[in-house]
């Protein structure tokens, strides 16, 4: 189920929240900047993996 944004996803989905907080702080900050573009756990994982590959 798509959520309004990353913030809403993290508030509503414990699996998304657990995944997000398992990521390095720097990655979390970049993902927060993408708040309006992340609506599902799939998008969260995809974006995080892309960021991690860039490092």
C-alpha positions as CSV (number, residue, x, y, z in Angstrom):
1,X,0.0,0.0,0.0
2,X,1.5,3.4,-1.0
3,X,1.8,6.0,1.7
4,X,1.7,9.8,1.3
5,X,5.5,10.1,1.8
6,X,8.5,8.6,3.6
7,X,7.5,10.1,7.0
8,X,4.1,8.6,6.8
9,X,5.5,5.2,5.7
10,X,7.9,5.2,8.7
11,X,5.1,6.1,11.1
12,X,2.8,3.4,9.7
13,X,5.1,0.5,8.8
14,X,7.3,-1.2,11.5
15,X,9.2,-3.2,8.8
16,X,10.0,0.0,6.9
17,X,11.0,1.8,10.1
18,X,13.3,-1.1,11.1
19,X,14.9,-1.1,7.7
20,X,15.3,2.7,7.6
21,X,17.0,2.8,11.1
22,X,19.3,-0.1,10.1
23,X,20.9,2.2,7.5
24,X,23.9,4.4,8.1
25,X,23.0,7.9,9.3
26,X,24.3,9.6,6.1
27,X,22.0,7.4,4.0
28,X,19.0,8.2,6.3
29,X,19.6,11.9,5.7
30,X,19.7,11.6,1.9
31,X,16.5,9.5,2.1
32,X,14.8,12.2,4.2
33,X,15.6,14.7,1.4
34,X,13.6,12.4,-0.9
35,X,10.6,12.3,1.5
36,X,8.0,13.2,-1.1
37,X,9.2,10.6,-3.6
38,X,9.2,7.5,-1.3
39,X,5.8,5.9,-0.8
40,X,6.5,2.1,-0.3
41,X,9.0,-0.2,1.3
42,X,10.1,-1.2,-2.2
43,X,10.9,2.4,-3.1
44,X,12.7,2.9,0.2
45,X,14.9,-0.2,-0.4
46,X,15.5,0.7,-4.0
47,X,16.6,4.3,-3.2
48,X,18.7,3.2,-0.3
49,X,20.5,0.5,-2.4
50,X,21.2,3.1,-5.1
51,X,22.7,5.5,-2.5
52,X,24.8,2.8,-1.0
53,X,26.2,1.8,-4.4
54,X,27.2,5.4,-5.0
55,X,29.5,5.3,-2.0
